[in-house]
Amino acid sequence: MSLPLLRAENIALRFGGLKALDQVTFDLHAGEVHSLVGHNGAGKSTFIRVLSGVYQPEEGRILVRVGDALREVRFSSPRDAQRYGIETIHQNLALADNLDAVANVFLGRERVRFGTLDEESMESEARRVLERVGARIPVLRVPVHQLSGGQRQAVAIGRALLFQARILIMDEPTAALGPGETAQVKDLIRALRGEGLGIVLISHDLHDVLDLSDRITVMKGGRVVGTVRAEESDQEELLSMILTGEKRKGMV
């Protein structure tokens, strides 16, 4: 197998006396959806905050692929992680509801020409990147609060792709969406995987996880219980690992 896009080795982190992460090892390859599952408090959110530069681990290391080699990196902020192509799409999407799709795609990284916003260039680029992921947004110049849940996800994804994301961390991307919008977001994820992006997916919906994932890592109590291939697993096995914190017999 080729070098991973991302590898975390033996990540440990404490908050006071609480061991939030306990020797967590995880990797992600290009063109792969690798999901993290577990109950609330399992350590999933803390771990992705380490990967995205929000928290700095006390032990362990993070490596990212640069060219044909893995390079150890240290993130002191999310901006550092973004420089290596790691973008996080949070459950709340972090969109400015009063702004339109174009303004949200370029939020914080607006283009300026001759001292004013280059609206024409930004709209053209926003349309291009949204079309790339198959988003169906007929009018880009309406406040995003008027868009559907699936369209809002597309805007958040488009923002990440515009700035050369290689790794997307997606936190509960189908939460609170209806069946049609869920199907749309799942199609977006499959399209991104097909383009060679690596996707870390966090979801409580095991049906979606099994449907979308290549590999699934189960966490409990801040540690990794085990990793399975989605095609070789099922909801019963995943639930057993989540509840008992024990991996199946024969699992490495």
Backbone bond lengths (Angstrom), bond angles and torsions (degrees), N, CA, C in turn:
res aa  C-N    CA-C-N  psi(-1)  N-CA   C-N-CA  omega(-1)  CA-C   N-CA-C  phi
1 M - - - 1.463 - - 1.520 109.63 -
2 S 1.328 117.03 145.41 1.459 121.80 -179.84 1.520 110.84 -67.25
3 L 1.320 114.95 168.34 1.457 119.58 177.68 1.524 109.97 -60.74
4 P 1.327 117.95 142.36 1.470 119.63 176.25 1.516 110.87 -69.73
5 L 1.330 115.09 158.06 1.462 119.95 170.95 1.523 110.55 -70.67
6 L 1.323 115.16 -33.18 1.461 121.54 -173.21 1.518 109.25 -146.70
7 R 1.316 116.18 138.38 1.460 120.35 173.07 1.524 109.13 -141.04
8 A 1.312 115.24 128.68 1.469 121.61 173.71 1.518 107.57 -111.04
9 E 1.315 116.80 131.08 1.455 121.13 -175.64 1.527 110.84 -122.38
10 N 1.321 115.58 120.37 1.469 122.40 170.78 1.529 112.78 52.21
11 I 1.342 115.10 47.41 1.465 120.18 -179.10 1.528 110.31 -74.43
12 A 1.332 115.73 128.89 1.462 121.51 177.92 1.525 109.17 -132.33
13 L 1.332 115.08 143.16 1.462 120.78 -178.99 1.518 109.19 -155.06
14 R 1.320 116.09 136.58 1.464 122.33 176.69 1.514 110.18 -119.21
15 F 1.322 115.43 148.13 1.453 122.61 168.05 1.524 106.15 -118.39
16 G 1.337 116.01 99.02 1.456 118.60 -173.26 1.525 109.40 64.71
17 G 1.336 115.94 -125.06 1.457 119.95 179.31 1.510 113.78 -89.07
18 L 1.333 117.68 -0.88 1.457 121.59 -177.63 1.521 110.55 -91.51
19 K 1.324 115.62 124.60 1.459 120.46 175.38 1.521 107.44 -85.47
20 A 1.338 116.30 99.60 1.463 121.20 -175.38 1.520 111.98 -77.28
21 L 1.338 116.46 -37.54 1.461 121.73 177.64 1.522 108.18 -132.45
22 D 1.325 115.64 135.61 1.458 121.09 -173.04 1.529 109.47 -129.14
23 Q 1.340 115.67 91.58 1.463 122.05 175.04 1.536 112.31 56.24
24 V 1.324 116.02 51.68 1.469 121.34 -178.24 1.530 109.73 -83.14
25 T 1.337 115.14 126.25 1.462 122.13 175.12 1.526 108.49 -120.47
26 F 1.335 115.86 136.27 1.466 121.15 -171.73 1.514 107.78 -159.11
27 D 1.346 117.57 142.84 1.454 118.94 173.49 1.518 110.68 -138.75
28 L 1.332 115.20 164.43 1.459 122.18 -175.21 1.517 108.79 -144.93
29 H 1.338 115.82 131.26 1.455 121.24 -179.05 1.529 110.61 -106.71
30 A 1.316 115.00 161.10 1.462 120.66 175.17 1.525 109.44 -63.19
31 G 1.337 116.34 140.09 1.455 120.36 179.65 1.504 113.71 69.50
32 E 1.336 116.88 28.41 1.469 121.59 -177.81 1.525 110.27 -128.63
33 V 1.324 115.37 142.58 1.457 122.15 166.56 1.520 106.81 -106.16
34 H 1.318 116.76 114.31 1.462 122.63 179.85 1.523 107.17 -115.66
35 S 1.325 116.13 110.92 1.466 121.01 -173.49 1.518 112.02 -93.17
36 L 1.330 114.37 150.02 1.459 123.38 172.01 1.526 107.91 -113.27
37 V 1.333 116.81 126.15 1.458 120.32 178.82 1.521 109.73 -131.11
38 G 1.322 114.91 158.96 1.461 121.86 179.92 1.518 108.90 155.45
39 H 1.333 115.68 162.70 1.453 120.29 178.92 1.524 110.81 -65.55
40 N 1.340 116.86 165.55 1.461 120.89 170.52 1.524 109.19 -54.99
41 G 1.320 116.41 134.18 1.457 120.60 -177.70 1.509 113.68 89.99
42 A 1.337 117.35 1.86 1.466 119.96 -178.88 1.523 112.39 -73.01
43 G 1.337 116.89 -20.15 1.459 120.85 -179.96 1.512 113.89 111.87
44 K 1.321 118.17 0.71 1.466 121.60 -177.28 1.527 111.64 -60.66
45 S 1.330 116.31 -52.43 1.466 120.33 -176.79 1.522 111.40 -63.95
46 T 1.328 116.73 -39.73 1.465 119.66 178.19 1.512 110.34 -63.20
47 F 1.323 116.50 -42.03 1.460 120.11 -178.48 1.526 111.46 -64.80
48 I 1.324 117.75 -44.42 1.472 117.75 -179.51 1.525 111.11 -68.71
49 R 1.319 117.23 -24.71 1.472 118.85 174.98 1.524 110.80 -71.40
50 V 1.314 116.95 -29.28 1.464 119.85 172.68 1.526 109.71 -68.46
51 L 1.336 117.12 -45.76 1.459 120.71 -179.74 1.524 112.19 -62.68
52 S 1.329 116.79 -30.87 1.464 120.41 -176.59 1.526 113.22 -96.40
53 G 1.341 118.20 4.87 1.451 120.86 173.14 1.512 116.39 88.95
54 V 1.342 117.36 4.37 1.467 119.77 179.03 1.527 110.25 -73.36
55 Y 1.341 116.66 -44.12 1.462 122.19 176.81 1.527 109.27 -112.92
56 Q 1.328 115.43 149.99 1.458 120.81 175.12 1.531 108.39 -108.09
57 P 1.332 117.83 128.10 1.463 119.72 -177.45 1.524 112.08 -69.41
58 E 1.331 115.63 150.78 1.462 120.54 176.03 1.519 110.93 -83.07
59 E 1.328 116.24 -29.59 1.461 121.58 178.04 1.521 108.67 -137.26
60 G 1.323 114.76 161.81 1.450 120.46 177.63 1.511 112.12 89.56
61 R 1.331 115.24 -178.23 1.454 119.69 -177.90 1.524 110.99 -148.44
62 I 1.334 114.88 157.04 1.458 122.75 176.84 1.519 107.72 -116.79
63 L 1.332 115.70 133.87 1.449 121.22 177.45 1.524 109.02 -123.87
64 V 1.315 116.85 141.00 1.459 121.83 175.62 1.528 108.39 -125.05
65 R 1.319 115.66 152.27 1.458 119.45 179.39 1.520 109.70 -80.37
66 V 1.303 115.31 125.07 1.464 122.91 175.35 1.520 106.06 -124.55
67 G 1.321 116.22 109.77 1.457 119.25 -174.59 1.513 110.04 67.12
68 D 1.325 116.07 -123.93 1.466 121.30 -178.95 1.520 112.55 -106.33
69 A 1.318 116.62 23.19 1.468 119.71 -177.92 1.517 110.48 -141.59
70 L 1.328 114.99 157.84 1.457 121.31 172.84 1.518 108.83 -92.64
71 R 1.326 115.71 133.24 1.459 120.97 -179.46 1.518 109.20 -120.82
72 E 1.327 116.36 130.93 1.463 119.79 175.70 1.521 108.89 -71.42
73 V 1.329 115.57 134.61 1.459 120.83 -178.18 1.524 109.83 -130.30
74 R 1.310 115.14 157.83 1.463 121.13 174.34 1.527 107.62 -129.72
75 F 1.312 115.70 124.53 1.457 121.16 -179.15 1.522 109.32 -102.56
76 S 1.325 116.30 122.03 1.465 119.34 175.55 1.517 111.51 -98.90
77 S 1.351 116.42 -6.06 1.459 120.81 179.77 1.525 108.19 -162.94
78 P 1.348 117.48 163.63 1.469 119.53 174.71 1.520 112.79 -57.88
79 R 1.323 117.84 -30.73 1.460 120.41 179.05 1.528 110.56 -61.94
80 D 1.323 117.41 -36.74 1.464 120.32 176.91 1.525 110.76 -62.69
81 A 1.336 116.45 -43.84 1.464 119.71 179.05 1.528 110.93 -63.58
82 Q 1.327 117.05 -39.04 1.466 120.67 179.45 1.520 111.56 -62.41
83 R 1.327 117.02 -32.57 1.467 119.73 179.13 1.525 111.47 -63.81
84 Y 1.308 117.09 -23.85 1.459 121.38 177.04 1.532 111.77 -99.69
85 G 1.323 116.57 15.07 1.449 120.08 174.13 1.505 115.38 83.04
86 I 1.329 118.08 19.84 1.469 121.90 179.73 1.523 108.54 -102.70
87 E 1.307 116.89 116.87 1.462 122.39 179.64 1.524 109.27 -122.98
88 T 1.322 116.25 141.07 1.464 122.00 179.61 1.519 110.10 -112.76
89 I 1.325 115.53 130.37 1.467 121.32 174.99 1.521 106.45 -108.94
90 H 1.328 115.17 103.78 1.455 120.59 -174.43 1.528 111.02 -75.71
91 Q 1.313 114.86 163.41 1.464 119.81 -179.01 1.528 111.43 -58.47
92 N 1.328 117.18 -36.24 1.473 119.47 179.65 1.531 112.21 -85.17
93 L 1.351 116.43 -0.14 1.469 125.16 175.08 1.518 114.51 69.32
94 A 1.334 119.04 -18.36 1.474 122.59 179.04 1.521 111.79 55.07
95 L 1.324 116.14 40.14 1.467 120.54 175.61 1.526 110.38 -93.37
96 A 1.325 115.65 150.60 1.460 121.24 173.40 1.520 107.44 -90.45
97 D 1.320 116.81 103.83 1.468 121.48 -169.69 1.522 113.57 -60.74
98 N 1.325 117.37 -28.66 1.469 119.74 -177.35 1.522 112.96 -82.98
99 L 1.334 117.14 -7.91 1.462 121.21 179.52 1.521 110.51 -100.08
100 D 1.329 116.33 158.08 1.461 119.57 -179.32 1.524 111.13 -82.69
101 A 1.345 116.00 -179.93 1.466 121.16 -175.37 1.522 111.34 -63.09
102 V 1.321 117.58 -40.42 1.462 120.90 -178.98 1.522 110.62 -62.87
103 A 1.328 116.14 -48.21 1.463 120.09 -179.14 1.522 111.18 -62.72
104 N 1.340 117.37 -35.09 1.461 119.91 178.68 1.520 112.49 -71.70
105 V 1.313 117.29 -38.29 1.466 120.11 177.82 1.526 110.71 -59.80
106 F 1.338 117.09 -37.94 1.466 121.82 -177.01 1.529 112.66 -100.36
107 L 1.327 117.85 10.75 1.458 120.76 -173.94 1.533 111.93 -56.15
108 G 1.324 115.41 122.25 1.459 121.48 179.72 1.513 113.93 84.53
109 R 1.343 116.86 -8.85 1.465 120.33 -179.31 1.536 109.19 -137.83
110 E 1.314 115.03 44.67 1.456 121.49 -175.80 1.532 111.50 -66.13
111 R 1.325 115.31 151.28 1.461 121.25 176.60 1.529 109.36 -93.20
112 V 1.309 115.58 134.62 1.472 121.23 179.64 1.520 108.78 -121.80
113 R 1.330 115.71 136.17 1.465 121.43 178.16 1.521 108.70 -135.56
114 F 1.302 115.07 123.51 1.475 121.05 -178.74 1.530 111.22 55.47
115 G 1.335 116.06 38.77 1.449 120.64 174.17 1.515 115.95 82.93
116 T 1.345 117.51 0.54 1.466 120.29 178.65 1.533 109.61 -130.45
117 L 1.319 116.21 161.48 1.451 120.30 178.68 1.524 110.65 -62.36
118 D 1.305 116.43 134.19 1.456 121.76 179.22 1.536 108.16 -88.10
119 E 1.317 115.44 76.24 1.459 121.61 -173.67 1.532 112.30 -61.26
120 E 1.314 116.88 -40.24 1.468 120.07 -177.39 1.525 111.19 -63.98
121 S 1.318 116.27 -45.86 1.462 120.61 179.78 1.530 111.19 -64.76
122 M 1.328 116.36 -42.41 1.462 119.56 -178.76 1.525 111.39 -66.10
123 E 1.326 117.21 -40.39 1.461 119.20 179.23 1.531 111.07 -65.23
124 S 1.326 116.53 -40.58 1.460 120.32 179.07 1.522 111.21 -62.51
125 E 1.329 116.72 -45.05 1.461 120.73 179.81 1.521 111.89 -68.07
126 A 1.336 117.03 -40.17 1.462 120.64 178.13 1.521 110.69 -62.28
127 R 1.320 117.10 -43.40 1.458 120.87 178.93 1.530 110.73 -62.41
128 R 1.338 115.48 -41.52 1.469 119.76 -179.30 1.523 111.29 -62.42
129 V 1.326 117.07 -46.51 1.462 118.97 -175.50 1.524 111.05 -72.42
130 L 1.336 118.21 -31.31 1.459 120.36 177.59 1.529 110.66 -72.52
131 E 1.311 116.67 -35.62 1.459 119.28 175.10 1.520 111.01 -67.18
132 R 1.319 116.11 -32.32 1.470 121.19 179.05 1.526 111.50 -58.96
133 V 1.318 116.97 -36.45 1.465 119.76 -179.69 1.525 111.80 -96.23
134 G 1.324 116.33 10.37 1.461 119.87 175.28 1.510 114.40 74.78
135 A 1.338 117.40 21.48 1.466 120.38 -179.19 1.526 110.23 -71.34
136 R 1.304 115.52 137.88 1.464 121.45 178.23 1.526 108.83 -107.59
137 I 1.340 115.67 88.95 1.468 122.43 179.65 1.527 106.81 -126.88
138 P 1.327 118.28 92.46 1.473 120.89 -174.49 1.525 113.58 -58.97
139 V 1.327 117.15 -39.66 1.466 121.05 -177.41 1.524 108.74 -120.89
140 L 1.323 116.69 114.67 1.463 120.97 -177.88 1.515 113.21 -83.54
141 R 1.327 116.64 -17.09 1.460 119.89 -172.26 1.523 113.19 -99.10
142 V 1.324 116.54 40.18 1.467 120.86 171.56 1.525 107.54 -119.89
143 P 1.327 118.43 150.01 1.466 119.92 178.64 1.525 110.92 -54.88
144 V 1.331 116.76 139.78 1.465 119.88 -173.78 1.533 112.68 -66.86
145 H 1.334 117.76 -16.56 1.463 117.70 177.01 1.529 111.37 -66.97
146 Q 1.336 117.20 -14.36 1.459 120.89 177.05 1.529 112.52 -87.93
147 L 1.322 117.42 -5.81 1.459 121.43 -178.46 1.527 110.58 -86.55
148 S 1.317 115.67 160.68 1.462 120.76 175.98 1.526 109.88 -74.34
149 G 1.328 115.75 167.43 1.464 119.91 179.21 1.512 112.33 -60.42
150 G 1.328 117.20 -40.75 1.456 120.32 178.49 1.516 112.39 -66.00
151 Q 1.328 116.81 -39.05 1.467 120.69 177.64 1.519 110.79 -66.06
152 R 1.318 117.34 -38.71 1.466 120.94 178.54 1.531 110.54 -64.49
153 Q 1.332 116.68 -40.23 1.464 119.30 175.31 1.518 110.44 -59.95
154 A 1.329 116.39 -41.32 1.460 120.19 -179.71 1.525 111.54 -62.41
155 V 1.324 117.60 -38.85 1.464 121.15 177.92 1.534 110.06 -63.09
156 A 1.333 117.10 -44.26 1.466 120.70 179.47 1.524 110.86 -64.26
157 I 1.332 117.19 -41.00 1.460 121.04 177.76 1.527 110.26 -66.07
158 G 1.344 116.24 -43.54 1.461 120.25 179.10 1.518 112.00 -58.30
159 R 1.323 116.67 -40.17 1.464 120.88 178.46 1.529 110.61 -60.15
160 A 1.341 116.35 -41.98 1.462 120.14 179.09 1.522 111.67 -66.47
161 L 1.328 117.22 -43.15 1.457 120.92 -176.64 1.520 112.20 -68.75
162 L 1.311 116.43 -33.63 1.462 119.88 -177.71 1.519 110.93 -60.08
163 F 1.317 116.08 -29.78 1.456 120.00 -177.30 1.524 111.60 -106.45
164 Q 1.356 113.82 36.36 1.466 122.28 166.26 1.526 113.97 64.71
165 A 1.311 117.39 39.35 1.461 119.88 175.36 1.524 110.01 -64.85
166 R 1.317 116.14 136.04 1.471 121.93 171.81 1.519 110.94 -108.05
167 I 1.335 114.54 -22.85 1.457 121.63 -177.63 1.520 107.69 -130.10
168 L 1.324 116.91 124.26 1.454 122.45 177.03 1.522 109.27 -111.67
169 I 1.307 116.05 127.00 1.458 121.98 172.10 1.520 106.65 -102.38
170 M 1.322 117.39 116.20 1.462 122.06 -174.20 1.523 109.30 -115.88
171 D 1.324 115.72 116.21 1.461 122.64 -176.09 1.526 109.71 -99.67
172 E 1.322 117.01 109.19 1.471 123.69 177.72 1.539 111.61 49.81
173 P 1.324 118.64 57.70 1.468 119.82 -173.89 1.521 114.57 -67.89
174 T 1.336 118.65 -19.94 1.464 119.64 -179.15 1.526 112.58 -107.61
175 A 1.323 117.78 7.88 1.469 120.44 -179.13 1.522 110.34 -61.35
176 A 1.316 116.63 135.08 1.472 124.42 174.83 1.526 113.18 66.33
177 L 1.340 118.28 16.37 1.458 120.67 176.94 1.527 110.01 -99.63
178 G 1.320 115.79 148.84 1.450 120.90 174.29 1.519 110.90 -74.42
179 P 1.344 117.80 172.15 1.473 121.31 -177.03 1.526 113.13 -56.84
180 G 1.340 117.58 -42.79 1.454 119.92 -178.77 1.513 112.39 -65.56
181 E 1.332 116.70 -44.14 1.460 120.87 179.97 1.523 110.85 -68.96
182 T 1.338 116.69 -36.74 1.463 120.10 176.40 1.516 110.57 -60.43
183 A 1.321 116.47 -44.41 1.469 120.45 178.57 1.519 110.90 -61.12
184 Q 1.336 116.72 -38.77 1.457 120.68 179.38 1.523 111.21 -64.20
185 V 1.333 116.71 -44.88 1.462 120.28 -179.59 1.530 110.43 -66.39
186 K 1.313 117.43 -38.30 1.463 120.36 178.20 1.524 110.77 -64.30
187 D 1.324 116.95 -37.25 1.463 120.00 175.63 1.530 110.81 -63.70
188 L 1.340 116.82 -38.94 1.461 120.82 176.73 1.527 111.10 -60.67
189 I 1.327 116.37 -44.63 1.467 120.61 -179.20 1.524 110.42 -63.15
190 R 1.321 116.57 -43.04 1.474 119.49 178.52 1.531 111.08 -63.45
191 A 1.338 116.67 -38.82 1.466 119.89 179.17 1.525 110.78 -64.23
192 L 1.316 117.28 -40.78 1.460 121.10 179.39 1.526 110.77 -66.29
193 R 1.316 116.86 -41.82 1.466 120.08 176.27 1.525 109.98 -60.23
194 G 1.342 116.08 -40.88 1.452 120.35 179.02 1.516 113.75 -63.40
195 E 1.329 116.74 -25.73 1.462 121.43 177.26 1.523 112.13 -82.33
196 G 1.325 117.66 -4.85 1.454 120.36 177.73 1.511 115.35 97.81
197 L 1.327 118.02 6.08 1.458 119.03 175.90 1.533 109.59 -72.84
198 G 1.315 115.33 152.87 1.460 120.76 170.03 1.511 108.82 -98.15
199 I 1.330 116.76 133.43 1.463 121.06 -175.65 1.517 109.86 -124.32
200 V 1.328 115.68 124.57 1.466 122.25 170.23 1.519 106.56 -96.88
201 L 1.318 116.42 116.87 1.461 121.79 -174.95 1.520 109.64 -111.06
202 I 1.330 115.99 126.79 1.464 121.88 174.70 1.519 107.23 -112.40
203 S 1.325 117.04 123.63 1.459 120.12 -178.61 1.518 110.00 -156.89
204 H 1.345 114.92 146.36 1.463 120.74 172.58 1.525 111.86 -90.35
205 D 1.321 116.79 -9.26 1.460 121.01 -178.05 1.522 108.90 -88.74
206 L 1.331 116.55 99.37 1.458 120.29 -175.27 1.524 112.30 -67.14
207 H 1.333 116.97 -26.78 1.462 119.26 176.14 1.525 109.98 -63.73
208 D 1.343 117.15 -46.96 1.461 120.91 177.51 1.526 110.61 -63.75
209 V 1.317 117.09 -41.01 1.465 121.60 -179.03 1.531 110.45 -59.82
210 L 1.320 116.55 -48.17 1.461 119.98 -179.68 1.524 111.37 -66.72
211 D 1.321 116.62 -33.34 1.459 121.31 -178.49 1.523 111.97 -71.30
212 L 1.332 117.59 -34.38 1.458 121.59 -171.51 1.526 114.52 -100.79
213 S 1.318 117.65 -24.06 1.464 120.53 -165.85 1.523 113.79 -87.92
214 D 1.326 113.67 152.96 1.459 121.51 165.11 1.530 109.17 -91.69
215 R 1.336 115.74 -47.79 1.467 120.61 175.57 1.523 109.07 -129.43
216 I 1.333 114.43 156.07 1.467 121.27 -179.09 1.525 107.83 -133.78
217 T 1.329 115.97 126.67 1.460 121.40 175.59 1.519 109.10 -109.34
218 V 1.325 115.46 128.30 1.462 122.02 179.37 1.520 108.99 -98.78
219 M 1.346 115.73 132.53 1.452 121.05 177.15 1.529 110.21 -118.81
220 K 1.319 115.86 149.82 1.466 122.50 174.60 1.522 107.77 -155.29
221 G 1.328 116.10 130.91 1.462 120.17 176.92 1.513 113.97 61.61
222 G 1.337 117.41 30.41 1.453 120.30 177.38 1.507 115.30 83.03
223 R 1.327 118.02 5.31 1.468 120.13 179.87 1.521 110.18 -128.12
224 V 1.312 115.13 163.52 1.454 121.38 177.76 1.523 109.29 -84.57
225 V 1.329 115.74 123.19 1.469 120.44 175.33 1.524 109.57 -78.01
226 G 1.330 116.66 -45.76 1.457 121.36 -179.93 1.510 110.75 175.22
227 T 1.319 115.21 168.56 1.467 122.18 178.96 1.517 108.73 -125.87
228 V 1.333 116.10 133.89 1.465 121.40 179.78 1.527 109.27 -126.38
229 R 1.311 115.42 156.83 1.452 120.38 169.42 1.521 108.17 -82.97
230 A 1.339 116.21 134.07 1.466 119.94 -174.68 1.520 111.53 -58.95
231 E 1.319 116.95 -39.56 1.468 120.09 -176.89 1.526 112.65 -68.10
232 E 1.331 116.54 -14.61 1.458 120.96 -178.70 1.522 112.58 -107.77
233 S 1.338 116.66 6.42 1.457 120.10 -175.77 1.518 110.06 -125.95
234 D 1.338 115.73 -179.64 1.461 121.74 177.80 1.530 108.71 -154.95
235 Q 1.322 116.04 175.31 1.458 119.96 -177.25 1.519 112.03 -62.24
236 E 1.319 116.99 -36.81 1.469 120.10 -178.97 1.520 111.23 -61.25
237 E 1.318 116.28 -45.57 1.461 119.34 179.88 1.530 111.08 -65.63
238 L 1.329 117.23 -44.33 1.460 120.10 -179.46 1.520 111.46 -62.46
239 L 1.320 116.78 -43.76 1.471 119.98 178.47 1.526 111.10 -61.62
240 S 1.325 116.60 -39.73 1.458 119.67 178.63 1.522 110.97 -61.85
241 M 1.318 117.27 -43.61 1.462 120.90 178.81 1.523 111.45 -66.24
242 I 1.334 116.48 -40.36 1.466 120.59 179.25 1.525 111.39 -63.15
243 L 1.335 116.05 -42.89 1.462 120.42 -174.81 1.523 112.53 -78.37
244 T 1.331 117.04 -42.64 1.465 120.01 -174.02 1.521 113.19 -91.33
245 G 1.335 116.66 -22.37 1.450 119.40 -175.58 1.510 112.60 71.43
246 E 1.330 116.60 22.00 1.458 121.02 -179.65 1.519 109.98 -123.34
247 K 1.323 116.08 139.94 1.457 119.83 178.68 1.511 110.39 -85.29
248 R 1.331 114.97 161.69 1.464 119.72 -178.73 1.521 110.27 -69.13
249 K 1.305 115.04 159.59 1.452 120.45 178.32 1.535 110.48 -63.06
250 G 1.308 115.01 137.10 1.453 119.45 179.04 1.507 114.60 87.39
251 M 1.344 117.57 -7.60 1.469 120.23 -179.74 1.527 109.25 -77.10
252 V 1.332 113.89 136.35 1.469 118.23 178.20 1.533 109.66 -74.38
